[in-house]
Amino acid sequence: MRTEYYLICYDIADKKRLRKVRKVAYGYALGGQKSAVEAPLDAKLLKELVAKLEKLIRDNDKINIIAIEGEPFCFGKADFIGYDKGVIIL
């Protein structure tokens, strides 16, 4: 299966749900900041992540999962973190 990079952004109204969503999102992520994380996912992992997140959110919560085409632009201290077949390249 092909791995693609995704940006997972979330805005969760309840602090308890926020902690749960953050824990799930960071479980798939290479890194990120506050409510936005980068994750290399194949189709199976993406489906699994979406299913887990759907169980946690309510009507007033918001989660965006955005596919990143190509390599992302990195500015300042940001570095691209490569991912190839289970290996993280720093």
PyMOL commands that set and color helices and strands:
alter all, ss='L'
color gray80, all
select helices_A, chain A and resi 15-28+43-56
alter helices_A, ss='H'
color red, helices_A
select strands_A, chain A and resi 4-11+31-33+36-41+62-68+82-84+87-89
alter strands_A, ss='S'
color yellow, strands_A
deselect
rebuild
show_as cartoon
